[in-house]
Structure formats: structure tokens, C-alpha cells
């Protein structure tokens, strides 16, 4: 279900969107970032991670496929599955542990679509012809109140 659609003017606005999500995250949350290359998924992820745990450097897990970060409240697992060869390979990255006691932030979640629970939040990035970015925020109704508390919807 589409909860909101947001137009972002630039990279800084995309990072701020991620940072705005961070305070409302809870153990067990799954945030999926979908869209074409260059749409802003990693920029959004970096903004979220920096706000969530105060990390200064947030490398993209393009080659490692996963990076973990710790806040006072929970571990955040940042998966970039672009290079994942088979869906079941995600289990070698600690995916079950992340689902059990962490927060999952997943770029390219379509690589493991059948393994994801329906309670996830989806941010679908689009690159309109006029420039900027449009992000459709989708998820079950339970996310509506949580996103409203962050000011996103």
C-alpha cells in the first residue's frame, strides 16, 4: 500500500530523508530501498545510518554485501544485494541474525523478494525526466502511524 510520495530536489534532501527515518526504527524493522542505479538508494542509506548510530564514515557494502552498525538500542545491518548471485546466498551474510535481533536496511531487495516478510517498509526511488528524485513510500498500515511520528507523512 502506498503511504506517501515525496519529491526530493537533490542529494542532500535524499540524505535528510534517510536521517528522518532513523529515530523511529525498532528492532525487527526491514527497510527496503528499490530503484535504478544512481537513484539515491545509497545516499538515503548513508543519511539513515549516520543519524541512527552517529557513524562518520559509511562505506557502501557493494563489494562486502553487508556492513553492520551498532547504536545504543540495536544493530543495523546494511545489505547491498546488487551482486548477490542466488537468493539463498543471503543467509551466508548473517541475514537470519539480522532478521532476529537487528534492523535490516536492504538495497536491491528484489534479489531476495521471496525471503522477505510482508511487514517491510519499501522506499521505491524514481528518477523523473525533469530531474530530482521521487520516492514512493509503501508498506502495511502499521507503518502509517510510525511514519507520521517522524513527520514523513
Order of alpha helices (4+ residues) and beta strands (2+ residues): beta-alpha-beta-alpha-beta-beta-alpha-beta-beta-beta-alpha
